[in-house]
Amino acid sequence: MRPRSAFKALIVGGSVGGLAAAHEMRAVGVDAAVYERSAGRMEARGAGIVMQPEVAELLVRLGVTARSMSVELRERQQLHLHGSTARYEAPQLMTAWDTLHRALREPLTEVCYRLDSALRRVQVEGSQVTAEFADGYTTRGNFLVGADGIGSATRQLLDPDVRPAYAGYVAWRGLEPESTLPRHLLDLLADRFTFCGSDGLQMLCYLVPGPDGELSEGSRRVNWVWYMNVAERDLPRVLASRSGKTFTTFLPPGEITPEIADELATVAGSSLPPQFSELVRRSDVFMQPVFDVRPHRMVADHAALIGDAAGTVRPHTASGTSKAFGDAAGLAAALRGWTPDQGQPAGRLADWERDRLSYLVALSRAGIDLANRSTLGTTRSRRFFASP
């Protein structure tokens, strides 16, 4: 039986970090409501996720094993430019954003999960927090959790001087049903984490569960990401969309323009191993620029930031999701036993903030170092998609 509710937490952001926060709050006896700015089905912007201990631990508490929702890899292999491989044993579990989102969302059917809720204003009066959304909806609780990602509206309201900074490179991505790919590619990629790199480029690939969590051969998906240096002045060109819509942080599948698609195929043919070049040509490509959000603060008056809202880590650490889960677990522990009539538990929240910021800063530096060693985001390395 869940502990009796001590107070109500308003969680802004309905992706996996916000859902993890809802579970962690409920585990310590807190009512949770989740507010997501997307109006409809959320886009799986990260696609593949490396299964990390923080994620697996929460899943176990929900009655789900990590293995039951992951593709198991046996090896790592490096692809060389002319197609030869170097392999070594490296067991690993890989899941997908939509698979994890489903596993977290389904047990929360009794919890308020409101879409089309873009946060516009936050007001604190005594022990009560009021959140107002763009559509005019207003709700009240006792603590606000900003789990709304790199473009966090919560952070903008609490800490407006901190803004995302472009890291100097983008991530082209693909997520293809394995049933649509030829046998020779699947024989190479299945059961392996495959990667390659050269000046200003890095590509990696692995299989993840199917769109409904399928793990059987033939029903999974091939997930790939191709990091590429692109100067900030050239970002508008690669973010231009087929539909004419304006995108700044994510170019969805189907929106890449024919001109950029042709140029991407040309770069793939000249700069990638032939197997990866073929994979790119066969994929419905989407793209994310890589941004940094400088870690600064996580706690405010009756509010806290977690995950990318508090500060980002580069994708090379494979820790973005697990960091958000760790933030959520620690925040819930700091709030355990608190009731609004006691005043905010400032000491415990300060300890949580200090510990998590220290971890975030170290992880952020490690990610930047990994990118630099791969010549990503550095001005001395090759760049692509320069404007004519």
Secondary structure, 3 states (H helix, E strand, C coil): CCCCCCCEEEEECCCHHHHHHHHHHHHCCCEEEEECCCCCCCCCCCCEEECCHHHHHHHHHCCCCCHHHCEEEEEEEEECCCCCEEEEEEEEEEEEHHHHHHHHHHHHCCCEEECCCCEEEEEEECCEEEEEECCCCEEEECEEEECCCCCCHHHHHHCCCCCCEEEEEEEEEEEEEHHHCCHHHHHHHCCEEEEEEECCEEEEEEEECCCCCCCCCCCCEEEEEEEEECCHHHHHHHHCECCCCCCCCCECCCCECHHHHHHHHHHHHHHCCHHHHHHHHCCCCEEEEEEECCCCCCEECCEEECHHHCCCCCHHHCCHHHHHHHHHHHHHHHHCCCCHHHCCCHHHHHHHHHHHHHHHHHHHHHHHHHHHHCCCCCCCCCCCCCCC
